[in-house]
Amino acid sequence: MNKANAVNRSSSLWTTVLLGAAAFLLVLAVVSAPESAFQASLQALKLWWNIVFPALLPFLVLVEIIIAYGWAHGVGILLDPFMRKIFKVSGSGGAVLITGMIAGFPAGSQVTASMVKQGDLGAQEAERLAALSHFCNPMTIMVVIGTGLLHQPAAGYFLLIVHWSAGLLAAWTYSLKRRGLDRAELEHPAGSNKFIKQTKNASLLLRAANAASEARTRDGRSFGKLLGDSVTRSVQTLMMTGGFIMIFAVIVKVLSTYLFPYAPSYTAGLLEIHIGAQIISEGTFSSSSFQLAILSAMLAWSGISAHLQSLSALAIGSTKWMVFAGKRLLHAAYAFCLAIIFWKPVGSITSAVLPAFGVVPQKPLQDEHIFNLWGGFHVVLKWQILTALILMCLFWIGSRFISRHSR
């Protein structure tokens, strides 16, 4: 016991020394070249304000309200067979999965943390859902990368489909080796377990409505209080996201200048997704399919900055980060392979089309790589809600199919 404690203290000491030394060296690098560090930070700030903030804020606020009014719990009941059989988590994860796919990181982890706080998810299941719902924002993939950086909207749609498919495939692969949660935790981790047992013989829609009503009763906040809390929490989350983007933009600039000047794209992609996507899209590759495959893998990995954003919402430590990073690597491997396999057949039958939501930059992004999503704010919100409803219907159909064939 004492030996284990000594090893842990020694590991903690070395971690502290290494991180402190790295921070000191970063400060020296910034002081030696303040202009480049300032420009990197300013570019990151523009990206956060013009793209990340308007793409995430409305959906984060709506999701908070939806959870408080019990809709997430009702959706959980509807998707329970699908989530339990495919991913070995309870139906509550259905709403978290859809949120992560539509709003991107760290929205999935924020919703997971909210449901843990309400007592609707256990710690083990929350960790699984944090990895399951970790997707890149569709606005970033289709608008910023497909239309803005690659100047080919069809490539944005292709990247999004590959990203979602590879993520679901990776989550299913990891579920194969799991024993799954205990029966009691799968039926409902806390709170309304007794209520569901009393209504287990009712129809599926009635059980979903009852679960939503019971969750709303447990929350009990007025609409004014709920709206204020939702906006406050969402803005705090986005402020944290902006801080991560700016800090890692400076780190990427320093590493690309002093340590890895010949591989800036891989350095940026390893640390920060937005900067990595910009550098990869501007790079020279042997073929477009290989470029899209590298870009798909980078989006699936999403960068250490995105990992920390998602895990900080759940207060998960470094040990759990290694598991989380392993899942992201599997997602990246699937995304790379799918992009390589399907790009040529898809590209032969697909022509470039304008995005349906109508947010297109007015000119090619040669000098300024950040364009503004505020002009299409209402259209982005409508697109997110529509896609959420479509995904919910698809997952519900899958849930019904699985439920009928498992009887």
C-alpha positions as CSV (number, residue, x, y, z in Angstrom):
1,M,0.0,0.0,0.0
2,N,2.8,2.4,1.0
3,K,4.7,1.4,-2.2
4,A,1.7,2.2,-4.4
5,N,1.3,5.6,-2.7
6,A,5.0,6.3,-3.2
7,V,4.7,5.5,-6.9
8,N,1.6,7.7,-7.2
9,R,3.4,10.6,-5.5
10,S,6.5,10.1,-7.7
11,S,4.3,10.1,-10.8
12,S,2.4,13.2,-9.7
13,L,5.7,14.9,-8.9
14,W,7.1,14.2,-12.4
15,T,3.9,15.3,-14.0
16,T,4.0,18.6,-12.1
17,V,7.6,19.2,-13.1
18,L,7.1,18.4,-16.8
19,L,3.9,20.5,-17.1
20,G,5.6,23.4,-15.2
21,A,8.6,23.2,-17.5
22,A,6.4,23.1,-20.6
23,A,4.5,26.1,-19.4
24,F,7.7,28.0,-18.7
25,L,9.1,27.2,-22.1
26,L,5.8,28.3,-23.7
27,V,6.0,31.6,-22.0
28,L,9.6,32.1,-23.2
29,A,8.5,31.3,-26.8
30,V,5.7,33.8,-26.6
31,V,7.9,36.5,-25.2
32,S,10.5,35.9,-27.9
33,A,7.9,36.2,-30.7
34,P,5.0,38.1,-29.3
35,E,3.6,39.2,-32.7
36,S,3.1,35.7,-34.0
37,A,1.5,34.6,-30.8
38,F,-0.8,37.6,-30.8
39,Q,-1.8,36.9,-34.4
40,A,-2.5,33.2,-33.6
41,S,-4.6,34.2,-30.6
42,L,-6.5,36.8,-32.6
43,Q,-7.2,34.3,-35.4
44,A,-8.6,31.8,-32.8
45,L,-10.7,34.5,-31.2
46,K,-12.3,35.4,-34.6
47,L,-13.0,31.7,-35.3
48,W,-14.7,31.3,-32.0
49,W,-16.8,34.4,-32.2
50,N,-17.8,34.1,-35.9
51,I,-18.3,30.3,-36.1
52,V,-18.2,28.3,-32.9
53,F,-20.3,30.7,-30.8
54,P,-23.3,31.2,-33.2
55,A,-23.3,27.5,-34.2
56,L,-23.4,26.2,-30.6
57,L,-25.2,28.7,-28.4
58,P,-28.8,28.3,-29.6
59,F,-28.7,24.5,-29.5
60,L,-27.0,24.4,-26.1
61,V,-29.7,26.6,-24.6
62,L,-32.5,24.6,-26.3
63,V,-31.0,21.3,-25.0
64,E,-30.9,22.6,-21.5
65,I,-34.6,23.6,-21.7
66,I,-35.5,20.2,-23.3
67,I,-33.8,18.3,-20.5
68,A,-35.5,20.4,-17.8
69,Y,-39.0,19.8,-19.4
70,G,-38.3,16.1,-19.6
71,W,-38.2,15.6,-23.4
72,A,-34.8,14.0,-23.2
73,H,-36.2,11.4,-20.8
74,G,-39.1,10.7,-23.1
75,V,-36.7,10.3,-26.0
76,G,-34.6,8.0,-23.8
77,I,-37.6,5.7,-23.3
78,L,-38.3,5.6,-27.1
79,L,-34.7,4.8,-27.9
80,D,-34.0,2.5,-25.1
81,P,-34.0,-0.8,-27.1
82,F,-31.7,0.7,-29.7
83,M,-29.2,2.2,-27.3
84,R,-29.2,-0.9,-25.0
85,K,-28.7,-3.5,-27.8
86,I,-26.2,-1.5,-30.0
87,F,-24.1,0.5,-27.6
88,K,-24.9,-1.2,-24.2
89,V,-26.1,2.0,-22.5
90,S,-29.5,3.0,-21.3
91,G,-32.0,4.9,-23.4
92,S,-31.1,8.1,-21.7
93,G,-28.0,8.0,-24.0
94,G,-30.2,8.5,-27.1
95,A,-30.8,12.2,-26.4
96,V,-27.1,12.7,-25.6
97,L,-26.0,10.9,-28.8
98,I,-28.3,13.1,-31.0
99,T,-27.2,16.2,-29.2
100,G,-23.5,15.3,-29.8
101,M,-24.1,14.6,-33.5
102,I,-26.0,17.8,-34.1
103,A,-24.3,20.3,-31.8
104,G,-20.8,18.8,-31.6
105,F,-18.4,18.8,-28.7
106,P,-18.6,19.7,-25.9
107,A,-22.4,19.8,-26.1
108,G,-22.7,16.0,-25.6
109,S,-20.6,16.1,-22.5
110,Q,-22.5,19.1,-21.2
111,V,-25.8,17.3,-21.6
112,T,-24.3,14.2,-19.9
113,A,-23.1,16.3,-17.0
114,S,-26.6,17.8,-16.7
115,M,-28.2,14.4,-16.6
116,V,-25.7,13.2,-14.0
117,K,-26.5,16.2,-11.9
118,Q,-30.2,15.4,-12.0
119,G,-29.5,11.8,-11.0
120,D,-30.5,10.3,-14.4
121,L,-27.1,8.8,-15.3
122,G,-24.5,6.9,-13.3
123,A,-20.7,7.7,-13.4
124,Q,-19.8,4.7,-15.5
125,E,-22.5,5.3,-18.1
126,A,-21.6,9.0,-18.2
127,E,-18.0,8.2,-19.2
128,R,-19.3,5.9,-22.0
129,L,-21.7,8.6,-23.3
130,A,-19.0,11.3,-23.2
131,A,-17.0,9.2,-25.7
132,L,-20.1,8.1,-27.7
133,S,-21.4,11.6,-28.2
134,H,-18.1,13.2,-29.1
135,F,-18.6,14.5,-32.6
136,C,-17.5,17.5,-34.5
137,N,-20.0,20.2,-35.2
138,P,-21.7,19.7,-38.6
139,M,-21.5,23.4,-39.3
140,T,-17.7,23.2,-39.0
141,I,-17.6,20.2,-41.4
142,M,-20.0,21.4,-44.0
143,V,-19.7,25.2,-44.0
144,V,-16.2,25.9,-42.7
145,I,-14.3,23.0,-44.2
146,G,-16.4,21.8,-47.2
147,T,-17.5,25.2,-48.5
148,G,-15.0,27.7,-47.0
149,L,-11.7,25.8,-47.1
150,L,-12.1,23.1,-49.7
151,H,-14.5,25.2,-51.9
152,Q,-16.5,22.1,-52.6
153,P,-19.7,21.7,-50.7
154,A,-20.2,18.1,-51.8
155,A,-16.9,17.2,-50.0
156,G,-18.5,18.7,-46.8
157,Y,-21.5,16.4,-47.0
158,F,-19.2,13.5,-47.7
159,L,-17.0,14.3,-44.7
160,L,-20.0,14.6,-42.4
161,I,-21.5,11.2,-43.4
162,V,-18.1,9.6,-43.0
163,H,-17.7,11.3,-39.6
164,W,-21.0,10.2,-38.3
165,S,-20.7,6.6,-39.7
166,A,-17.2,6.1,-38.4
167,G,-18.2,7.4,-34.9
168,L,-21.2,5.1,-34.6
169,L,-19.1,2.2,-35.9
170,A,-16.3,2.9,-33.4
171,A,-18.8,3.1,-30.5
172,W,-20.4,-0.2,-31.6
173,T,-17.0,-1.9,-31.9
174,Y,-16.1,-0.8,-28.3
175,S,-19.5,-2.1,-27.1
176,L,-18.7,-5.6,-28.3
177,K,-16.2,-6.2,-25.6
178,R,-18.3,-4.8,-22.8
179,R,-20.3,-6.8,-20.4
180,G,-22.8,-3.9,-20.4
181,L,-24.4,-2.2,-17.4
182,D,-26.2,-3.9,-14.7
183,R,-29.9,-4.6,-15.4
184,A,-31.1,-2.1,-12.7
185,E,-28.9,0.6,-14.1
186,L,-30.0,0.0,-17.6
187,E,-33.7,0.1,-16.8
188,H,-33.1,3.5,-15.2
189,P,-30.1,4.6,-13.2
190,A,-31.9,6.7,-10.6
191,G,-34.8,8.9,-9.8
192,S,-37.7,7.5,-11.7
193,N,-36.8,3.8,-11.7
194,K,-39.8,3.0,-9.4
195,F,-42.1,5.1,-11.6
196,I,-41.1,3.2,-14.7
197,K,-41.6,-0.2,-13.1
198,Q,-45.1,0.8,-12.2
199,T,-45.8,1.7,-15.8
200,K,-43.8,-1.0,-17.6
201,N,-47.0,-2.6,-19.0
202,A,-48.2,0.6,-20.6
203,S,-47.6,1.5,-24.3
204,L,-44.2,2.9,-25.3
205,L,-45.5,6.4,-26.1
206,L,-47.4,6.5,-22.7
207,R,-44.3,5.4,-20.8
208,A,-42.3,8.1,-22.6
209,A,-44.9,10.8,-21.8
210,N,-45.0,9.7,-18.1
211,A,-41.2,9.8,-17.9
212,A,-41.1,13.3,-19.3
213,S,-43.8,14.5,-16.9
214,E,-42.0,13.0,-13.9
215,A,-38.7,14.5,-14.9
216,R,-40.3,17.9,-15.3
217,T,-41.9,17.6,-11.9
218,R,-38.5,16.7,-10.3
219,D,-36.9,19.8,-11.9
220,G,-39.6,22.2,-10.8
221,R,-38.0,25.5,-12.1
222,S,-40.1,28.2,-13.6
223,F,-39.6,29.1,-17.3
224,G,-37.9,32.4,-16.4
225,K,-35.5,30.7,-14.0
226,L,-34.8,27.9,-16.4
227,L,-34.1,30.2,-19.3
228,G,-31.7,32.3,-17.3
229,D,-29.8,29.2,-16.0
230,S,-29.7,27.7,-19.5
231,V,-28.2,30.8,-21.0
232,T,-25.7,31.2,-18.2
233,R,-24.5,27.6,-18.4
234,S,-24.3,27.7,-22.2
235,V,-22.3,30.9,-22.3
236,Q,-19.9,29.5,-19.6
237,T,-19.4,26.4,-21.7
238,L,-18.7,28.5,-24.8
239,M,-16.3,30.8,-22.9
240,M,-14.4,27.7,-21.8
241,T,-14.3,26.5,-25.4
242,G,-13.0,29.8,-26.6
243,G,-10.3,29.8,-24.0
244,F,-9.2,26.3,-25.1
245,I,-9.1,27.3,-28.8
246,M,-7.0,30.4,-28.1
247,I,-4.5,28.7,-25.9
248,F,-4.0,25.8,-28.2
249,A,-3.7,28.1,-31.2
250,V,-0.7,29.7,-29.5
251,I,0.7,26.3,-28.6
252,V,0.3,25.1,-32.3
253,K,2.1,28.2,-33.5
254,V,5.0,27.8,-31.1
255,L,5.4,24.0,-31.9
256,S,5.1,24.6,-35.6
257,T,7.8,27.3,-35.4
258,Y,10.4,25.8,-33.1
259,L,9.9,22.0,-32.9
260,F,8.0,20.7,-35.9
261,P,8.5,23.2,-38.8
262,Y,8.2,20.5,-41.5
263,A,5.0,18.9,-40.3
264,P,2.7,21.8,-39.2
265,S,-0.5,20.1,-40.4
266,Y,0.0,17.0,-38.3
267,T,1.0,19.0,-35.3
268,A,-2.0,21.3,-35.6
269,G,-4.4,18.3,-36.2
270,L,-3.1,16.5,-33.2
271,L,-3.8,19.5,-30.9
272,E,-6.6,21.7,-32.3
273,I,-9.2,20.7,-34.9
274,H,-10.0,24.1,-36.5
275,I,-6.4,25.1,-37.1
276,G,-5.5,21.6,-38.3
277,A,-8.4,21.6,-40.8
278,Q,-7.2,24.9,-42.2
279,I,-3.6,23.8,-42.7
280,I,-4.5,20.3,-44.1
281,S,-7.0,21.9,-46.6
282,E,-4.2,24.2,-47.8
283,G,-1.6,21.5,-48.1
284,T,-0.3,19.6,-51.1
285,F,-1.2,15.9,-51.3
286,S,-0.7,13.2,-53.9
287,S,-4.5,12.8,-54.3
288,S,-7.7,14.4,-53.2
289,S,-8.9,11.1,-51.7
290,F,-5.8,10.9,-49.5
291,Q,-6.3,14.5,-48.4
292,L,-9.9,13.9,-47.5
293,A,-8.9,10.7,-45.6
294,I,-6.4,12.6,-43.6
295,L,-8.9,15.3,-42.9
296,S,-11.6,12.8,-41.9
297,A,-9.1,11.1,-39.5
298,M,-8.2,14.5,-38.0
299,L,-11.9,15.4,-37.5
300,A,-12.5,12.1,-35.8
301,W,-9.5,12.6,-33.5
302,S,-10.7,16.2,-33.0
303,G,-7.6,17.3,-31.2
304,I,-6.4,17.3,-27.6
305,S,-8.1,20.6,-27.1
306,A,-11.5,19.1,-27.9
307,H,-10.8,16.1,-25.6
308,L,-10.1,18.4,-22.7
309,Q,-13.2,20.5,-23.4
310,S,-15.4,17.4,-23.3
311,L,-13.7,15.7,-20.3
312,S,-13.6,18.9,-18.2
313,A,-17.4,19.0,-18.2
314,L,-17.4,15.6,-16.4
315,A,-14.3,16.3,-14.3
316,I,-12.6,13.1,-15.6
317,G,-8.9,12.7,-14.8
318,S,-5.8,11.8,-16.9
319,T,-6.3,8.0,-16.6
320,K,-9.8,8.2,-18.1
321,W,-8.3,10.5,-20.8
322,M,-6.2,7.7,-22.1
323,V,-9.3,5.5,-22.5
324,F,-11.1,8.4,-24.2
325,A,-8.1,9.0,-26.5
326,G,-8.1,5.4,-27.5
327,K,-11.7,5.6,-28.6
328,R,-10.9,8.7,-30.6
329,L,-8.0,6.8,-32.3
330,L,-10.4,4.0,-33.3
331,H,-12.9,6.6,-34.6
332,A,-10.0,8.2,-36.7
333,A,-9.0,4.8,-38.1
334,Y,-12.5,4.0,-39.2
335,A,-12.9,7.5,-40.7
336,F,-9.7,7.2,-42.7
337,C,-10.6,3.8,-44.1
338,L,-14.2,4.8,-45.0
339,A,-13.0,8.0,-46.7
340,I,-10.4,6.0,-48.8
341,I,-13.0,3.4,-49.8
342,F,-16.0,5.5,-50.6
343,W,-14.6,8.8,-51.9
344,K,-14.0,7.7,-55.6
345,P,-17.4,6.0,-56.1
346,V,-19.2,8.9,-54.3
347,G,-17.3,11.5,-56.2
348,S,-18.1,9.9,-59.5
349,I,-21.8,10.4,-59.0
350,T,-21.9,13.6,-57.0
351,S,-21.6,17.1,-58.2
352,A,-20.9,20.2,-56.1
353,V,-24.2,21.7,-54.8
354,L,-24.9,24.6,-52.6
355,P,-25.7,23.7,-48.9
356,A,-29.4,23.5,-48.2
357,F,-29.1,25.9,-45.2
358,G,-27.8,28.7,-47.4
359,V,-24.8,29.9,-45.4
360,V,-22.1,30.4,-48.1
361,P,-19.1,32.7,-47.8
362,Q,-19.2,35.5,-50.3
363,K,-15.7,35.0,-51.6
364,P,-13.0,32.3,-51.5
365,L,-11.1,32.4,-48.2
366,Q,-7.7,33.4,-49.5
367,D,-6.7,36.1,-47.1
368,E,-9.2,35.7,-44.3
369,H,-9.9,32.1,-43.3
370,I,-12.8,33.0,-40.9
371,F,-16.2,33.9,-42.2
372,N,-19.3,34.8,-40.2
373,L,-22.1,32.5,-39.3
374,W,-24.1,35.2,-37.6
375,G,-25.8,36.2,-40.8
376,G,-27.3,32.7,-41.1
377,F,-28.0,32.3,-37.4
378,H,-31.7,31.5,-37.8
379,V,-31.1,29.2,-40.7
380,V,-28.4,27.3,-38.7
381,L,-30.8,26.8,-35.9
382,K,-33.6,25.5,-38.2
383,W,-31.1,23.1,-39.8
384,Q,-30.0,21.8,-36.4
385,I,-33.6,21.2,-35.3
386,L,-34.6,19.6,-38.5
387,T,-31.6,17.2,-38.5
388,A,-32.2,16.4,-34.8
389,L,-35.8,15.4,-35.7
390,I,-34.6,13.3,-38.6
391,L,-32.0,11.5,-36.5
392,M,-34.5,10.9,-33.8
393,C,-36.9,9.3,-36.2
394,L,-34.2,7.1,-37.7
395,F,-33.0,5.9,-34.3
396,W,-36.6,5.4,-33.2
397,I,-37.3,3.2,-36.2
398,G,-34.2,1.2,-35.4
399,S,-35.3,0.9,-31.8
400,R,-38.7,-0.4,-32.8
401,F,-37.1,-2.9,-35.2
402,I,-34.7,-4.2,-32.5
403,S,-37.5,-4.3,-29.9
404,R,-39.7,-6.5,-32.1
405,H,-36.9,-8.9,-33.1
406,S,-35.6,-9.3,-29.5
407,R,-38.9,-10.6,-28.1
